[in-house]
Amino acid sequence: MSVSTKQEAEIKRNPHPDFKKVEDERPDWDTASTFRYTKTADPSWTFGGGANATQDPGAADKKHVCIDPYEPGRPAPFNYKLLISGIVPRPIGFLSTASPDGTALNLAPFSYFNMVNHDPPLFVVGFSSSAEHPKDSLRNVLASGECVVNIVSEHFVEAANAASVDAPYGRSEWDVSGLTPAFDCATVAAPRVREAVFSVECKLDMHKQYESRGTPGKTTGVLVVLEGTRFWVREDALSEDRDLIAPEILRPISRLGGITYGRVTEAMEIQRPRFKEDVGGEEGYEKLKKKKKSDGDASK
């Protein structure tokens, strides 16, 4: 049994005994839904205002539950399921990799992924396995020292999901997904996904293994840091200054909990505040502190 197959059996990610039956009862994909901007929930919000009116009126009376991730009897998969349903939405790093000799091409999506710096461009990917018994993508990245990070868009979400299949090493997810490898990268041998609006060529910067806290001695995760060396952007999505990617063209897909994916069809813009001009500097700050204390005293 492969690493991913064993993990899936333990996690029981799919909550539906008959998924196709559940899916058939749902509305069709809304092709008319296009990316748009709206106002914020409270355009008149002012500093010190706290939560806006969308908060549940009874939220203050609801208790929070404190969970020890290693409490006796708590199965390890519970932490995984809780975290991926709470840390959302997560961007998807769709990694294309190749073995050093180029004979084994791999393609797989990872939602333990994000950008952590821009100069140099740095990205992190988390693998739920050890370096000694790695997932196929990790094996290729550690051996070749490179990969391509592709961003998943709506027009190939099914294909990207298909690439998460637990295929044996050496069996290419490119064939399973039907996506097109583009062997035109400038600094890496791995192909980029031709259908992707945005892709980044990457070199391995470092990796670190982590040991389980619940089962000491067992390596359960590997953190990989990647440095971007080239960007690929579809020309119709790129701004004239080549510094912005249009969300209505990228149409990115994110991961939520379980087997759930998310679309980005609505957004809002909020200006970053300036301490002196907007908050009022030290004088304005002190007024906000006094107001908060006064409001707190009044509610007792």
N, C-alpha and C positions, 0 to 999 in steps of 0.2 A: 504494500500500500504506500503510495507516495506521501510526501509531507503534507501537501494540500488536501489530499483525499482523507487522510486521518484526521486532520483538523476540522474539516467540514462535518465529519461524522460526529465529532465531539461537540461542536458548536450548535448544530441543528439550526442553521441560519434561516431556512425557509419555514415560516410559521403556518403554511397552508398545506394540508394533506393532499388537496387537489388544486394545484395552483392554476392550471388552465381554466378550470371551472370558475374560479374566482375572477380571473382576468377577463373571461368572456362576459361577465356581468358588469364590468366597468365601462365607463364612457370611452369612446374612441379618442385617439390622440387629437388634440385640438390644433389643426393645421393653421387656423386663423389667428392663433395666439402669437403675437409678435412682441419683441422687446420694446418696452416703453418706460418713460420716466413719470413718476407721480410726485406730489408734494410729500413731505414727511407727515407722520400721524398728527403732529401738532406744530404747524409752522410758526405759531406765536409763542412757542416755548421760550422761557427766559432762564438765565443762569440761576442755579439753586432750585430749579423747579422739580427735580427728581423725575420719577416715572411719569409717562404721559397717560392720557385717558384710556389707552388700550389695555392697561393692566386690569386684571380681574379685581373688581371692587373688594372681594373677600380675601385677596391674596395675603394681606397682612395677618390674617387669623389662621392661615394654614401653616402647619408645622413642617419643618424639613427633617429628613431622616439621615442620620450620619452612618455611613457604611465603612467598615474596615474591610479593605479588599482581601485581607488574609484571615478573616474571622473563621473560627472552626466550622467546618461543614460547608463553607461557601465554595462551589465549584469554580475553577479557574475560568471556564468559558463565560461565566456570568459577568466578570469584569470586562471582558472583551465586548460582549453584547451591550452592556450598559454604556461603555465609553463610545462605541461607534454610533449609538443612538443619541448621545448627548453632545458630542463634539461634531456638530454639523452646521452648515454643509461643509464637506471636505472636498478640496480639489482632487482630481484624479491624475496621477502621473502614469501615463501609458508608456511603459518602457519597451523599447526595441533594443535587443542586444544580439551579440554574435560571439561565438567561441573564437579564441585566438586564430584558429585555422580557417574560420569562416564556414565550417561544415554544419554547425548547429545554430540556427536562427531562432530567437525566442521573442515573443510579444506578449505582454501581460500588463493588466491595470493594477495600480496600487493607490489606495486612498490614505495610506500613511505617508503622505507626501506634502511638501510645501516649499516655497521660496523663502530663504532666510537672509539673503543679502543681495545687493545689486552691483557692488564693486569690490571684489569680483562677483559675478553672478553665481550664487550658491543655492543649491537645492538639497533637501534631505529626503531620503526614502527609508522607510522602516520595513524590515522583512521579519515575519514571524517564523523564524527558523534559525538554525545555527550555521556558522561558516563551514562546519564539518559535515553537516547534512543540509546543504543549502537548497532553496528553491532554484529553479532553472535560471531565472533572471539574475539572481544573486551570484550563482556560479559563473555565469558569463561575465558579469561586471567585475568580479574579483579577479578573474583570469585574464580578461582583456584590458581592464582598466578604463573602459569607456562604454557609452550607450547613447541613445537618443530619447529624450523625454518629449512625448507628444501629448497635446491637450485634447481631451475627448469632447466632441461636439455632437449636437443632436442627430446630425445626419449619418452618424455611424455608431450610435450608442449600442445597438444590438450586437454589432460586430465586435466592439470593444469588450462587451460582456462575454461574448463567446470565447475571447482570448484568455479568459480566466479558467478555462477548462483544465482539468488535471491530467494533461497529456504527458506521456513519458518523455524524458529528456531526449532530444534529437528529433522529436515529432513537432513540426513547426505549427504554431498557432496562426501563422499567416495563412496557411491552407484552410484551417478551421474557420477563421474569421472572414476570409475572402477579401481582406484588405490588400492594398498594393504597396510593396516595398519600393522605395525610391533610393537607389544606390548612387546618390550624388552628393553625399555629405563631404564637407571640406576637411574636417579634422578627425573624423572617426570612420571606422569601417562598417559599423552597424547601419542599416538602412533606416530612414525616417518613414513615417506613414504618409503616403502621398495624399490621402484624403484629409489629413489634419490641416486645419487652418494655421495652427501655430506649433512649431517644434523647436527643440533646443538640443544641439549637439553638446555632449557632456564628457568630461574626463573625471575619473575617480580621484577624489581628494584624500579621503580617509574612510575607514570603517571601524566600528567598535562593537564588540559583542556584549550582551547583557545577560546576567544570570538571573534565573527565577528567584523571587523572594519567598515564594511558597514551597518550592522544591530546590533547595540549595544544591549547587553542583550541576544543575541542568541549564544549558544555554537555551533561552527562549526567544531571543531577538537580536537582530543586527541592524545598527544604524549606519547608513551610507551617506556620505556627504559628496555631492557632485558639483563640479565647476563647469558652468556653461561656457562654451568656446565659440559657438555660432548660433544665431537665431534664424529661423525660417518662418516667414509670414506670408500668407497668400496676399497678393497685391491688392485685391479689392477690399481687404480688411485693414490695410495699413494706411495710417494718416500720411499726409503730404510730407511732414517733417520726419516720418519714419520713427515716431516716438509713442504712438498709441495704436491699439488694436480695437476695432469697433465691436462692441458686445453683440450688436444685432447681426453681425456676420459670424463671429466666433461661436455664438450660441452654446456656451459651455454647459457641460453636464457635471453634476456633483454627486457625491455619495452621502446617503443618510444611513439610518440603522437597517439591520437585517439585509434584505435583498432590494432595498429601496434606493432609487436614483432620483435626483431632483433637476428641474429645469430652472434657468434664470430668464424669466420673462418680464420681470418688473423690478425697477430700481428707483432710488431716490438719491439726490445729491444734498450734502450738508457741508457747509464751509467749515474749515478748521478754525477754531477760535484763536484770537490773539489776546494775550493776558492784559496788555496795556490798553489797547483800543476797545476791546469788546467786554472784558471782565471789569475794566476800570482801574487796572493796576492794583497797588496795595490798598488804596482806599476802598475800591469796589470789593476787593476780596474780604476786607474786614467787615463790610456791610453784610455780605453774604453769610459770614460766620455768625454774626450777631442775629441775623434773621433766622438762621437754622436753629440756633440755641433758643430763641424766643418761641419759634414754632414748636420745638420739642417740649419746652416747659408748659406751653399752653395745652398740649395734648395729654399731659399727665393727669 
